[in-house]
Amino acid sequence: MDIDILVKGGVLPDGTQADVAISGGVITAVGANIAAEAGEVIDAKGKLVSAPFVDAHFHMDATLSYGRPRVNASGTLLEGIALWGELKQQQTREEIVARALEYCRQAVGRGVLAIRSHVDVTDPNFRTVEALLEVRDHVRDVLDLQLVAFPQDGWYRAAGAEQQVILALDAGVDIVGGIPHFERTMVAGAASVRAACELAADRGLMVDLHCDESDDPLSRHIETLAEETIRLGLQGRVAGSHLTSMHSMDNYYVAKLLPLIAEAQVAAIPNPLINITLQGRMDTYPKRRGLTRVPELRAAGVTVAFGQDCVRDPWYPLGSGDMLEVAHMGLHVALMTAPDQMRAAYQMVTETPAQVMGLDFGLQPGKRGSLVVLDAPDPIEALRLRPARLAVISNGRVVARTEPARCALSVGF
């Protein structure tokens, strides 16, 4: 057996100790004590060997732009949208490309090998779309970058936005997006959901809508999204991102809503860091945190994946591109601290978002030769410590290494 890379003695997320062999960019064998010559052997004894980290929701056209044109003083979603509206008129295509590539480098170093980025198409000069298409081509050998045609200013609210979505798809953007809760009325929001789903059905594309990113419990566009998914036969191709209004809905309505989402096979993509930062800004106390009902969605059979959403942009001043940070916050806010729940949180930034994005990642023979070796013995310790990514392998090639941090105490006890 000719092996390009042999990862020896690692611990898989299920606790199994195994070697992983990669040849020709594909995992060719997973098992104990694989004995064969290899071009490179990585000693992973006692270390967690995992499928890559995957970010199912991001905004790469805005990343690393914090402070331009000024800081979001209120910390609200709406001020962030207004600031972005100003920034996208000022920034150049070259600036967008440079920031996006810098973020991709940071993310890959943390083991992120796939990102779904929403790209604002309501800028009539199309700089954002052109820039992100260029970035996608530039990183494609290492990082899977899916692009969503996102009408940030509203499908109907912004003049010509629907046509801009179509032009973006014609240019090569992958997925149909939308923001129904930002339309002027609930009726217009529901109409935008139908239009987006019909466009995707006509073109054989996936759908990923910013859906009900609001503290308003009457923002119920996820209901329309599930209904349209079933009507148009889009099951398994649709995601509702954020869903924060569900945090504030009454339990009776949610008991009706969850089975509908599950029947439609609509995935949910909450974004813990951003949802708890932007929501509840008008509350006194008790102050809502905004993250959607993650355990309840999962218990109903809905696929749930966590997203990063923002890193140092008009909406969020922090962020590192580390999906372990995202999962760490998510499990705290969702009260998912039982061992099986914490392991599920780890899956929500690895295997589950890969499934939502339709990616062939996994630690089985025949899957793509992409994985991460972490300086931790298991997923729970990885969540607790957010350790170094000792090796990041993309499509059969080591693309990043990080030495573990070491502390030398100068005191004795």
FIBAVEX-110845 format. One line per field, with one value per residue (C-alpha): residue in three letters; chain; x, y, z. Coordinates in nm, 3 decimals. Example, Ala and Ser with C-alpha at 12.3 -4.5 7.8 and 13.67 -1.06 7.14 Angstrom:
BEGIN
residuo <- c(ALA;SER)
cadena <- c(A;A)
u <- c(1.230;1.367)
v <- c(-0.450;-0.106)
w <- c(0.780;0.714)
! end
This chain:
BEGIN
residuo <- c(MET;ASP;ILE;ASP;ILE;LEU;VAL;LYS;GLY;GLY;VAL;LEU;PRO;ASP;GLY;THR;GLN;ALA;ASP;VAL;ALA;ILE;SER;GLY;GLY;VAL;ILE;THR;ALA;VAL;GLY;ALA;ASN;ILE;ALA;ALA;GLU;ALA;GLY;GLU;VAL;ILE;ASP;ALA;LYS;GLY;LYS;LEU;VAL;SER;ALA;PRO;PHE;VAL;ASP;ALA;HIS;PHE;HIS;MET;ASP;ALA;THR;LEU;SER;TYR;GLY;ARG;PRO;ARG;VAL;ASN;ALA;SER;GLY;THR;LEU;LEU;GLU;GLY;ILE;ALA;LEU;TRP;GLY;GLU;LEU;LYS;GLN;GLN;GLN;THR;ARG;GLU;GLU;ILE;VAL;ALA;ARG;ALA;LEU;GLU;TYR;CYS;ARG;GLN;ALA;VAL;GLY;ARG;GLY;VAL;LEU;ALA;ILE;ARG;SER;HIS;VAL;ASP;VAL;THR;ASP;PRO;ASN;PHE;ARG;THR;VAL;GLU;ALA;LEU;LEU;GLU;VAL;ARG;ASP;HIS;VAL;ARG;ASP;VAL;LEU;ASP;LEU;GLN;LEU;VAL;ALA;PHE;PRO;GLN;ASP;GLY;TRP;TYR;ARG;ALA;ALA;GLY;ALA;GLU;GLN;GLN;VAL;ILE;LEU;ALA;LEU;ASP;ALA;GLY;VAL;ASP;ILE;VAL;GLY;GLY;ILE;PRO;HIS;PHE;GLU;ARG;THR;MET;VAL;ALA;GLY;ALA;ALA;SER;VAL;ARG;ALA;ALA;CYS;GLU;LEU;ALA;ALA;ASP;ARG;GLY;LEU;MET;VAL;ASP;LEU;HIS;CYS;ASP;GLU;SER;ASP;ASP;PRO;LEU;SER;ARG;HIS;ILE;GLU;THR;LEU;ALA;GLU;GLU;THR;ILE;ARG;LEU;GLY;LEU;GLN;GLY;ARG;VAL;ALA;GLY;SER;HIS;LEU;THR;SER;MET;HIS;SER;MET;ASP;ASN;TYR;TYR;VAL;ALA;LYS;LEU;LEU;PRO;LEU;ILE;ALA;GLU;ALA;GLN;VAL;ALA;ALA;ILE;PRO;ASN;PRO;LEU;ILE;ASN;ILE;THR;LEU;GLN;GLY;ARG;MET;ASP;THR;TYR;PRO;LYS;ARG;ARG;GLY;LEU;THR;ARG;VAL;PRO;GLU;LEU;ARG;ALA;ALA;GLY;VAL;THR;VAL;ALA;PHE;GLY;GLN;ASP;CYS;VAL;ARG;ASP;PRO;TRP;TYR;PRO;LEU;GLY;SER;GLY;ASP;MET;LEU;GLU;VAL;ALA;HIS;MET;GLY;LEU;HIS;VAL;ALA;LEU;MET;THR;ALA;PRO;ASP;GLN;MET;ARG;ALA;ALA;TYR;GLN;MET;VAL;THR;GLU;THR;PRO;ALA;GLN;VAL;MET;GLY;LEU;ASP;PHE;GLY;LEU;GLN;PRO;GLY;LYS;ARG;GLY;SER;LEU;VAL;VAL;LEU;ASP;ALA;PRO;ASP;PRO;ILE;GLU;ALA;LEU;ARG;LEU;ARG;PRO;ALA;ARG;LEU;ALA;VAL;ILE;SER;ASN;GLY;ARG;VAL;VAL;ALA;ARG;THR;GLU;PRO;ALA;ARG;CYS;ALA;LEU;SER;VAL;GLY;PHE)
cadena <- c(A;A;A;A;A;A;A;A;A;A;A;A;A;A;A;A;A;A;A;A;A;A;A;A;A;A;A;A;A;A;A;A;A;A;A;A;A;A;A;A;A;A;A;A;A;A;A;A;A;A;A;A;A;A;A;A;A;A;A;A;A;A;A;A;A;A;A;A;A;A;A;A;A;A;A;A;A;A;A;A;A;A;A;A;A;A;A;A;A;A;A;A;A;A;A;A;A;A;A;A;A;A;A;A;A;A;A;A;A;A;A;A;A;A;A;A;A;A;A;A;A;A;A;A;A;A;A;A;A;A;A;A;A;A;A;A;A;A;A;A;A;A;A;A;A;A;A;A;A;A;A;A;A;A;A;A;A;A;A;A;A;A;A;A;A;A;A;A;A;A;A;A;A;A;A;A;A;A;A;A;A;A;A;A;A;A;A;A;A;A;A;A;A;A;A;A;A;A;A;A;A;A;A;A;A;A;A;A;A;A;A;A;A;A;A;A;A;A;A;A;A;A;A;A;A;A;A;A;A;A;A;A;A;A;A;A;A;A;A;A;A;A;A;A;A;A;A;A;A;A;A;A;A;A;A;A;A;A;A;A;A;A;A;A;A;A;A;A;A;A;A;A;A;A;A;A;A;A;A;A;A;A;A;A;A;A;A;A;A;A;A;A;A;A;A;A;A;A;A;A;A;A;A;A;A;A;A;A;A;A;A;A;A;A;A;A;A;A;A;A;A;A;A;A;A;A;A;A;A;A;A;A;A;A;A;A;A;A;A;A;A;A;A;A;A;A;A;A;A;A;A;A;A;A;A;A;A;A;A;A;A;A;A;A;A;A;A;A;A;A;A;A;A;A;A;A;A;A;A;A;A;A;A;A;A;A;A;A;A;A;A;A;A;A;A;A;A;A;A;A;A;A;A;A;A;A;A;A;A;A;A;A;A)
u <- c(0.000;0.143;0.052;0.116;0.037;-0.008;-0.153;-0.051;-0.217;-0.474;-0.799;-1.110;-1.404;-1.589;-1.295;-1.153;-0.775;-0.681;-0.436;-0.555;-0.395;-0.430;-0.330;-0.413;-0.607;-0.843;-0.861;-0.775;-0.773;-0.874;-0.776;-0.536;-0.168;-0.161;0.178;0.296;0.554;0.435;0.569;0.503;0.413;0.240;0.265;-0.082;-0.060;-0.312;-0.423;-0.768;-0.791;-1.103;-1.288;-1.216;-1.393;-1.666;-1.829;-2.180;-2.251;-2.013;-1.985;-1.646;-1.710;-1.722;-1.465;-1.172;-1.326;-1.401;-1.404;-1.480;-1.640;-1.679;-1.754;-2.106;-2.187;-2.523;-2.403;-2.727;-2.800;-2.962;-2.669;-2.439;-2.645;-2.634;-2.256;-2.210;-2.423;-2.170;-1.864;-1.963;-1.972;-1.617;-1.422;-1.247;-1.253;-0.885;-0.953;-1.227;-1.001;-0.708;-0.919;-1.094;-0.769;-0.618;-0.923;-0.899;-0.535;-0.636;-0.927;-0.722;-0.462;-0.739;-0.849;-1.142;-1.148;-1.494;-1.690;-2.031;-2.018;-2.312;-2.210;-2.410;-2.542;-2.727;-2.419;-2.497;-2.128;-2.097;-1.757;-1.847;-1.956;-1.656;-1.416;-1.554;-1.562;-1.193;-1.122;-1.311;-1.093;-0.778;-0.841;-1.022;-0.733;-0.730;-1.061;-1.414;-1.584;-1.956;-2.114;-2.473;-2.637;-2.753;-2.970;-2.864;-3.098;-3.402;-3.531;-3.809;-3.707;-3.397;-3.473;-3.347;-3.225;-3.408;-3.239;-2.905;-2.955;-3.017;-2.710;-2.496;-2.617;-2.548;-2.193;-2.132;-2.256;-2.375;-2.681;-2.996;-3.014;-3.259;-3.353;-3.733;-3.750;-3.585;-3.862;-4.104;-4.394;-4.454;-4.641;-4.343;-4.115;-4.325;-4.334;-3.954;-3.927;-4.151;-3.956;-3.621;-3.739;-3.896;-3.576;-3.373;-3.616;-3.598;-3.218;-3.163;-2.985;-2.976;-3.138;-2.997;-3.202;-3.126;-3.452;-3.618;-3.300;-3.518;-3.642;-3.996;-4.178;-4.419;-4.141;-4.234;-4.082;-3.931;-4.287;-4.317;-3.970;-4.063;-4.394;-4.230;-3.958;-4.221;-4.432;-4.136;-3.967;-3.656;-3.619;-3.256;-3.146;-3.267;-3.130;-3.274;-2.994;-3.023;-3.391;-3.347;-3.715;-3.781;-3.604;-3.899;-4.191;-4.449;-4.413;-4.750;-4.656;-4.307;-4.460;-4.639;-4.343;-4.068;-4.236;-4.296;-3.927;-3.830;-4.076;-3.938;-3.580;-3.480;-3.148;-3.101;-2.781;-2.762;-2.459;-2.399;-2.140;-2.334;-2.688;-2.620;-2.441;-2.693;-3.019;-3.187;-3.040;-3.377;-3.441;-3.385;-3.402;-3.457;-3.246;-3.297;-2.985;-3.139;-2.987;-3.252;-3.381;-3.091;-3.165;-3.534;-3.460;-3.221;-3.470;-3.730;-3.495;-3.382;-3.022;-2.846;-2.503;-2.326;-2.179;-1.919;-2.113;-1.880;-1.519;-1.422;-1.681;-1.967;-2.162;-1.900;-1.570;-1.417;-1.392;-1.097;-1.222;-1.191;-1.503;-1.420;-1.481;-1.819;-1.917;-1.787;-2.016;-2.304;-2.305;-2.298;-2.589;-2.793;-2.722;-2.573;-2.330;-2.405;-2.124;-2.335;-2.452;-2.098;-1.997;-2.296;-2.176;-1.842;-2.022;-2.211;-1.886;-1.743;-1.955;-2.298;-2.216;-2.031;-2.356;-2.555;-2.311;-2.307;-1.933;-1.762;-1.577;-1.542;-1.299;-1.394;-1.221;-1.327;-1.379;-1.162;-0.819;-0.892;-0.860;-0.724;-0.497;-0.560;-0.351;-0.631;-0.741;-1.111;-1.381;-1.482;-1.126;-1.091;-1.396;-1.263;-0.910;-0.941;-0.594;-0.338;-0.415;-0.099;-0.161;-0.422;-0.448;-0.648;-0.705;-0.403;-0.164;-0.045;-0.140;-0.080;0.102;0.091;0.321;0.137;0.162;0.386;0.397;0.708;0.625;0.894;0.732;0.703;0.424)
v <- c(0.000;0.340;0.602;0.974;1.057;0.818;0.965;0.719;0.637;0.913;0.908;0.952;1.156;0.836;0.733;0.472;0.468;0.431;0.513;0.708;0.656;0.914;0.863;1.064;1.315;1.047;0.854;0.498;0.318;0.373;0.110;-0.011;-0.055;0.016;-0.114;0.046;0.286;0.646;0.967;1.135;0.991;1.213;1.091;1.156;0.917;1.021;1.320;1.386;1.323;1.490;1.574;1.937;2.228;2.374;2.716;2.704;3.078;3.367;3.714;3.725;4.045;4.238;4.052;4.235;4.575;4.669;5.044;5.141;5.382;5.391;5.162;5.026;5.235;5.072;4.718;4.648;4.455;4.758;4.992;4.724;4.704;5.083;5.089;4.815;5.016;5.299;5.076;4.893;5.225;5.309;4.984;4.866;4.520;4.485;4.564;4.300;4.038;4.120;4.103;3.785;3.608;3.711;3.566;3.244;3.206;3.249;3.006;2.734;2.761;2.676;2.374;2.531;2.380;2.487;2.811;2.914;3.291;3.516;3.788;4.109;4.148;4.479;4.685;4.779;4.793;4.423;4.465;4.224;3.949;3.986;3.994;3.682;3.488;3.574;3.459;3.134;3.056;3.148;2.917;2.629;2.381;2.418;2.563;2.498;2.838;2.831;3.166;3.271;3.547;3.761;4.071;4.244;4.539;4.324;4.122;4.377;4.658;4.740;4.848;4.593;4.346;4.048;4.106;4.143;3.800;3.654;3.829;3.694;3.340;3.385;3.495;3.172;3.231;2.897;2.942;3.156;3.380;3.625;3.826;3.817;3.978;4.292;4.356;4.638;4.407;4.048;3.998;4.119;3.897;3.590;3.681;3.705;3.354;3.216;3.400;3.274;2.915;2.923;3.063;2.787;2.519;2.648;2.638;2.325;2.521;2.523;2.792;2.959;3.246;3.478;3.397;3.569;3.731;3.928;3.948;3.969;3.642;3.715;3.700;3.357;3.336;2.997;2.865;2.991;2.862;2.511;2.522;2.636;2.373;2.100;2.254;2.279;1.950;2.118;1.892;1.858;2.162;2.444;2.613;2.878;3.079;3.249;3.175;3.395;3.489;3.130;3.219;3.449;3.248;3.089;2.716;2.628;2.772;2.621;2.279;2.314;2.469;2.218;1.916;2.127;2.221;1.857;1.735;1.988;1.875;2.240;2.274;2.535;2.739;2.945;3.165;3.169;3.445;3.693;3.595;3.655;3.981;4.145;4.024;4.156;4.505;4.671;4.462;4.576;4.269;3.985;4.026;3.775;3.618;3.538;3.203;2.980;2.661;2.437;2.131;2.138;2.159;1.864;1.662;1.720;1.572;1.899;1.919;2.198;2.341;2.632;2.923;3.191;3.464;3.760;3.840;4.204;4.371;4.623;4.375;4.215;4.351;4.014;3.665;3.451;3.208;2.926;2.710;2.561;2.906;2.911;2.567;2.654;2.956;2.766;2.484;2.734;2.944;2.642;2.469;2.170;2.061;1.688;1.481;1.365;1.723;1.858;1.594;1.699;2.060;1.943;1.769;2.093;2.256;1.955;1.674;1.842;2.163;1.951;1.759;2.082;2.207;1.875;1.816;1.477;1.513;1.235;0.983;0.686;0.527;0.697;1.036;1.332;1.331;1.627;1.619;1.796;1.671;1.855;1.877;1.724;1.367;1.397;1.642;1.757;1.846;2.019;2.232;2.307;2.403;2.514;2.365;2.395;2.239;2.030;1.946;2.051;1.828;1.940;1.707;1.496;1.782;1.924;2.292;2.413;2.313;2.475;2.405;2.356;2.634;2.552;2.730;2.714;2.815;2.995;2.923;2.604;2.473)
w <- c(0.000;-0.102;0.158;0.132;0.495;0.787;1.108;1.379;1.709;1.721;1.916;1.703;1.836;1.936;2.156;1.919;1.881;1.515;1.243;0.940;0.598;0.320;-0.043;-0.351;-0.146;-0.008;0.319;0.219;0.553;0.916;1.171;1.435;1.360;0.988;0.878;0.556;0.422;0.408;0.264;0.600;0.938;1.194;1.552;1.698;1.992;2.256;2.047;1.904;1.529;1.396;1.081;0.984;1.143;0.923;0.953;0.808;0.841;0.787;0.627;0.459;0.264;0.594;0.801;0.967;0.891;1.253;1.314;0.955;0.904;1.286;1.578;1.633;1.941;2.021;1.952;1.766;1.450;1.287;1.350;1.214;0.895;0.862;0.911;0.655;0.413;0.442;0.430;0.115;-0.070;0.045;0.026;-0.286;-0.436;-0.351;0.016;0.035;-0.125;0.107;0.423;0.315;0.231;0.565;0.741;0.539;0.648;1.011;0.981;0.808;1.083;1.329;1.130;0.943;0.595;0.479;0.514;0.387;0.344;0.270;0.025;0.001;-0.352;-0.297;-0.379;-0.742;-0.840;-0.745;-0.577;-0.300;-0.537;-0.767;-0.472;-0.304;-0.632;-0.670;-0.315;-0.371;-0.672;-0.483;-0.185;-0.354;-0.325;0.054;0.171;0.047;0.021;-0.052;-0.139;-0.067;-0.272;0.020;-0.034;0.290;0.239;0.163;-0.133;-0.196;0.040;-0.166;-0.521;-0.772;-0.508;-0.656;-0.991;-0.812;-0.654;-0.998;-1.144;-0.859;-0.924;-1.294;-1.201;-1.010;-0.656;-0.519;-0.295;-0.275;0.032;0.184;0.492;0.528;0.873;0.732;0.481;0.557;0.643;0.746;0.418;0.214;0.421;0.350;-0.020;-0.024;0.125;-0.150;-0.420;-0.291;-0.269;-0.614;-0.762;-0.597;-0.715;-1.072;-1.068;-0.860;-0.587;-0.209;0.006;0.318;0.457;0.744;0.915;1.212;1.347;1.582;1.941;1.806;1.885;1.600;1.342;1.208;0.862;0.947;0.926;0.569;0.484;0.602;0.417;0.091;0.127;0.136;-0.142;-0.379;-0.285;-0.147;0.156;0.265;0.060;0.285;0.597;0.824;0.985;1.325;1.417;1.725;1.749;1.857;2.182;2.260;2.117;2.342;2.399;2.249;1.910;1.920;1.990;1.655;1.473;1.555;1.389;1.077;1.052;1.104;0.841;0.592;0.671;0.708;0.888;1.160;1.180;1.500;1.563;1.939;1.970;1.759;1.859;2.228;2.149;1.916;2.068;2.381;2.336;2.411;2.723;3.079;3.306;3.264;2.950;2.669;2.521;2.185;2.095;1.942;2.108;2.019;2.240;2.150;1.777;1.802;2.008;1.735;1.476;1.319;1.195;1.388;1.303;1.468;1.271;1.347;1.159;1.222;1.307;1.376;1.156;1.197;1.408;1.631;1.767;1.856;1.703;1.607;1.343;1.598;1.577;1.917;2.060;1.889;2.019;2.367;2.388;2.229;2.480;2.768;2.647;2.537;2.873;2.691;2.961;2.989;2.833;2.536;2.477;2.477;2.225;2.016;2.034;1.893;1.608;1.540;1.427;1.241;1.095;1.109;0.917;0.661;0.614;0.579;0.316;0.129;0.183;0.168;0.499;0.754;0.901;0.685;0.386;0.066;0.228;0.140;0.297;0.522;0.901;1.206;1.485;1.813;2.130;2.340;2.407;2.324;2.202;2.550;2.645;2.309;2.391;2.736;2.634;2.268;2.213;1.936;1.600;1.577;1.212;0.960;0.654;0.351;0.056;0.145;0.214;0.546;0.521;0.878;1.195;1.539;1.829;2.158;2.413;2.707;3.041;3.264;3.621;3.818;4.155;4.355;4.577)
! end
